[in-house]
Amino acid sequence: MTLLERLRAEVRTRFGYEWDPTPPVDDSAIERYRALPHGDAGWELLRAFARATHVVTAHIDAYANET
């Protein structure tokens, strides 16, 4: 018996839960966002640029604090 099998058996005895190895349906927020129709490509590019600028400036600020 492998460690994984022992862990599954322990979970089954303690919690009465049977582990299902099938992956869950991906209903994440990102997948729902991707499924929505987006009207303006320019607006999406602007949002992506704003996010990238925010990340880069935070990195520059952290680097400046180290020196």
Buried (B, 14 or more C-beta within 10 A) or exposed (E): EEEEEEEBEEEEEEEEEEEEEEEEEEEEEEEEEEEEEEEEEEEEEEEEEEEEEEEEEEEEEEEEEEE
